[in-house]
Amino acid sequence: MFRIVPAPNGFLCPDDPGEPGRDKPRWSVNAVEARIVSELCRGLRVLEIGTGLGVATREIARRARMVYTVDVDPWVQKTVAPTLPPNVIFFDDIQKVEVGDLDAAFIDGLHTLEQCSQDIRDARGIVKEDGLFIFHDANMKSVFTAVHESNLESVYIKTSAGMALAWNGG
């Protein structure tokens, strides 16, 4: 049975085997960060990169029109994806997302500079011009650098993990 529990600065799943290559259980957004993302996505069609435990996914889905979420981790595909709300469509590969012109993207995938930069490039092709980009873990140097190097005009929101907002094409 899939269950998540509160933890300092977010949520975790006691049965999580860990992200591939890290072997550490993944942490989710905390309740405040999930609410911020959810409010920003009210009524929108949203791309999420990095489903993880689905905490942000579920909160976004409460207010968004539709969520297209992507995660390559087989454990997430098997354990988390089946528990997501009906207005969420799960993909195991960003290349399978065939919708475009989405209103926003929430990026919280693998936090290496290379992958975060690739996630930005991928999302730019799916999110409409002037669409909103929301980044989690902006306190991490790799995420901060990827956002900065993307030339997206961005602003920072101080939360426990840090969030950044940017606009596609800006």
C-alpha positions in Angstrom: 0.0 0.0 0.0 1.4 3.4 -1.0 1.4 6.0 1.8 3.2 9.2 2.4 4.0 10.7 5.8 5.0 14.2 6.9 8.7 14.8 7.4 10.8 17.9 8.1 10.5 20.2 5.1 8.2 17.9 3.1 6.8 14.4 2.8 8.3 11.0 2.2 7.2 7.4 1.7 8.6 4.8 4.1 8.6 2.1 1.4 10.4 4.2 -1.2 13.5 2.3 -2.4 15.1 5.6 -3.4 15.7 7.3 -6.7 17.7 5.3 -9.2 21.4 6.1 -8.8 20.9 7.8 -5.4 19.4 5.0 -3.3 17.9 7.6 -0.9 14.2 8.1 -0.4 12.9 11.1 -2.3 11.5 14.1 -0.5 8.5 16.0 -1.8 7.5 19.6 -1.7 6.3 20.7 1.7 2.7 21.7 2.3 3.3 25.5 1.7 5.2 24.9 -1.5 2.5 22.5 -2.8 -0.1 25.2 -2.1 1.9 27.9 -3.9 2.2 25.7 -7.0 -1.4 24.7 -6.8 -2.6 28.3 -6.6 -0.4 29.4 -9.5 -1.8 26.6 -11.6 -5.5 27.3 -10.9 -7.6 26.6 -14.0 -4.5 25.9 -16.2 -3.2 22.9 -18.2 0.1 22.0 -16.6 3.1 19.9 -17.5 4.9 18.5 -14.5 8.4 17.0 -14.8 9.2 14.8 -11.9 6.1 13.2 -10.4 8.0 11.8 -7.4 5.7 10.9 -4.6 2.9 12.8 -6.3 2.4 15.3 -3.5 2.7 18.3 -5.8 0.8 16.4 -8.5 -2.2 15.9 -6.4 -2.2 19.4 -5.1 -1.9 20.9 -8.6 -4.7 18.6 -9.8 -7.0 20.0 -7.1 -7.0 23.4 -8.9 -5.7 22.8 -12.4 -7.8 21.9 -15.4 -5.4 19.1 -16.4 -2.0 17.8 -15.4 0.4 16.0 -17.7 3.1 14.5 -15.4 6.3 12.8 -16.4 8.6 10.5 -14.4 11.1 7.9 -15.7 11.4 6.0 -12.4 9.9 2.5 -12.6 8.9 2.6 -8.9 7.0 5.9 -9.4 5.3 4.4 -12.5 4.2 1.2 -10.6 3.5 2.7 -7.2 2.5 6.4 -7.5 1.0 6.8 -11.0 -2.0 4.5 -10.3 -3.0 6.6 -7.3 -3.2 9.9 -9.1 -6.5 11.8 -9.7 -8.5 11.4 -12.9 -7.4 14.8 -14.3 -3.8 13.6 -14.3 -2.2 11.8 -17.3 1.0 10.0 -16.5 3.9 9.6 -18.9 7.1 7.6 -18.5 9.0 9.7 -21.1 8.8 13.4 -22.0 8.9 12.5 -25.7 5.5 10.8 -25.3 3.8 14.0 -24.3 2.0 14.9 -27.5 0.0 17.8 -26.2 1.4 21.3 -26.7 0.6 24.9 -25.9 0.2 24.1 -22.2 -0.2 27.0 -19.8 2.5 26.2 -17.3 5.3 23.7 -16.3 6.3 22.6 -12.8 9.9 21.3 -12.9 11.0 19.1 -10.0 12.9 16.3 -11.7 16.5 15.1 -11.4 18.4 18.0 -10.0 21.7 17.8 -11.9 22.6 20.9 -14.0 22.5 18.8 -17.2 19.1 17.2 -16.5 17.4 20.4 -15.2 18.7 22.2 -18.3 17.3 19.5 -20.5 13.9 19.6 -18.6 13.8 23.4 -19.4 14.4 22.8 -23.1 11.8 20.0 -23.2 9.2 22.1 -21.4 9.9 25.1 -23.7 8.6 23.1 -26.6 5.4 22.1 -24.8 4.5 25.2 -22.8 3.0 28.1 -24.8 4.9 31.4 -25.3 4.7 33.4 -22.1 3.5 30.3 -20.2 4.6 30.0 -16.6 7.5 27.9 -15.4 7.7 27.0 -11.7 10.9 25.4 -10.4 11.2 23.6 -7.1 14.6 23.3 -5.2 15.8 26.6 -6.5 18.1 26.8 -3.5 20.2 24.0 -5.1 23.1 25.4 -7.1 22.4 23.1 -10.1 18.7 24.2 -10.4 19.6 27.9 -9.8 22.3 27.7 -12.5 20.1 25.9 -15.0 17.4 28.6 -14.6 19.9 31.4 -14.9 21.7 29.8 -18.0 18.3 29.3 -19.7 17.9 33.1 -20.1 14.4 32.8 -18.7 13.5 36.0 -16.8 12.8 34.7 -13.3 12.0 35.6 -9.8 12.8 33.8 -6.6 10.3 32.8 -3.8 11.9 32.1 -0.5 10.7 28.7 0.8 12.5 26.0 2.6 13.7 24.5 -0.7 13.4 27.7 -2.7 11.2 28.2 -5.7 11.7 30.2 -8.9 9.1 31.5 -11.4 9.9 32.3 -15.0 8.0 32.9 -18.2 8.5 31.0 -21.4 10.1 33.2 -24.0 11.1 35.8 -21.5 
